[in-house]
C-alpha cells in the first residue's frame, strides 16, 4: 500500500493552495492508495478532506502537524485543535499517549538555521521514548536533508516514513510510505506504524522517473 503520509490543504493550512478536489484527483492520477492530511494544529481540514474523498472512492487518513520546541511532529490519534503556536512536547506526549496515538518527527534535518529541529545531530531520550519512526523522506526537503534524516534513523535503529509535505498540488506524491499491510482507517494506520512493516521511498523510485511529474 502506497501512502503519502504528509499533505497540507487550503482548508486549514493557509500556506497551502491544494483543494480537496485537487488532492483526490492527484492521488488517483498517481495511483496512490491513500494520502494523509496533516494540517497545522487542527484536525478540521483532515476531516473535510476525508469526507470529500470518501464519497469519491479515495482514502484519506486524518492526522495533524504540531509545532513543538523539539520540532514539528506528525500526530495521529488526536483530533482536538491545538490552541498554542508552540505546544510543549511534554504536553503533546502526554495527550497523545492518553489517546493511544502516534508521534513521528517531521523533516528532522530541515536545516541548521531552524532552531526547532534540535535533533538534527542527535535525539533526546524523551523524544526516543515517544516516537515510533521519523520522517526520512520529505518531498519539500533536499536529498541531502533526507539523507541526513536517514542517517539519524540508522543511528537510533528507527523506522522511516515518507510524505510529500505538499503545499501545492504538483508536489503530492513526491515521497511516500510503502506499507506491507493495507490499513483502512486511522486505528489500523497507527497499528501498522507501530508494527514497523513499512519503508519510506521517493515515488519516482517506485513508479519510474515520471511518476510524480
C-alpha positions, 0 to 999 in steps of 0.5 A, spaced: 500 500 500 502 506 497 501 512 502 503 519 502 503 520 509 504 528 509 499 533 505 497 540 507 490 543 504 487 550 503 482 548 508 486 549 514 493 550 512 493 557 509 500 556 506 497 551 502 493 552 495 491 544 494 483 543 494 480 537 496 478 536 489 485 537 487 488 532 492 483 526 490 484 527 483 492 527 484 492 521 488 488 517 483 492 520 477 498 517 481 495 511 483 496 512 490 492 508 495 491 513 500 494 520 502 494 523 509 492 530 511 496 533 516 494 540 517 497 545 522 494 544 529 487 542 527 484 536 525 478 540 521 481 540 514 483 532 515 476 531 516 473 535 510 478 532 506 476 525 508 469 526 507 470 529 500 474 523 498 470 518 501 464 519 497 469 519 491 472 512 492 479 515 495 482 514 502 484 519 506 487 518 513 486 524 518 492 526 522 495 533 524 502 537 524 504 540 531 509 545 532 513 543 538 520 546 541 523 539 539 520 540 532 514 539 528 511 532 529 506 528 525 500 526 530 495 521 529 490 519 534 488 526 536 483 530 533 482 536 538 485 543 535 491 545 538 490 552 541 498 554 542 503 556 536 508 552 540 505 546 544 510 543 549 512 536 547 511 534 554 504 536 553 503 533 546 506 526 549 502 526 554 495 527 550 497 523 545 499 517 549 492 518 553 489 517 546 493 511 544 496 515 538 502 516 534 508 521 534 513 521 528 518 527 527 517 531 521 523 533 516 528 532 522 534 535 518 530 541 515 536 545 516 541 548 521 538 555 521 531 552 524 532 552 531 526 547 532 529 541 529 534 540 535 535 533 533 538 534 527 545 531 530 542 527 535 535 525 539 533 526 546 531 520 550 524 523 551 523 524 544 526 516 543 521 514 548 515 517 544 516 516 537 515 510 533 519 512 526 521 519 523 520 522 517 526 520 512 523 522 506 520 529 505 518 531 498 519 539 500 526 537 503 533 536 499 536 529 498 541 531 502 536 533 508 533 526 507 539 523 507 541 526 513 534 524 516 536 517 514 542 517 517 539 519 524 534 513 523 540 508 522 543 511 528 537 510 533 535 503 529 528 507 527 523 506 522 522 511 516 516 514 513 515 518 507 510 524 505 510 529 500 509 535 505 505 538 499 503 545 499 501 545 492 498 540 488 504 538 483 508 536 489 503 530 492 506 524 491 513 526 491 515 521 497 511 516 500 510 510 505 510 503 502 506 499 507 506 491 507 499 491 510 493 495 507 490 499 513 483 502 512 482 507 517 486 511 522 486 505 528 489 500 523 494 506 520 497 507 527 497 499 528 501 498 522 506 504 524 507 501 530 508 494 527 514 497 523 512 493 516 513 499 512 519 503 508 519 510 506 521 511 498 521 517 493 515 515 488 519 516 482 523 510 485 517 506 485 513 508 479 519 510 474 522 517 473 515 520 471 511 518 476 510 524 480 511 529 474 
